[in-house]
Amino acid sequence: MPIYEYRCESCGHQLEAIQKFSDPVLTECPGCGKSALKKLLSAAGFQLKGSGWYATDAKGSGDKKSDGESGGSSEPGSKPHGCGGGSCGGCAH
């Protein structure tokens, strides 16, 4: 559910409220009790969950290699996988 920010135009009190899209807009200030709350425009916050979102996660095999970058093991018949140093556990660097 989205988090909305509100500010009271009467006393300046600010608050955040977790609300559904279908919930009515808050109007009564918990600080002074007046119906002077206004919704603020703020940047949307979001979380990235699951695998594939972090720099430490394995990247897809479609990564392009720059010139001069080796593809891993130099043994005949081995497939380059582009880990860049053995941190992936898939090679013996």
Secondary structure as UniProt FT lines:
FT   STRAND          3..8
FT   TURN            9..11
FT   STRAND          14..18
FT   TURN            21..22
FT   TURN            30..32
FT   STRAND          37..39
FT   TURN            51..52
FT   TURN            55..56
FT   TURN            61..62
FT   TURN            67..68
FT   TURN            76..77
FT   TURN            87..88
//
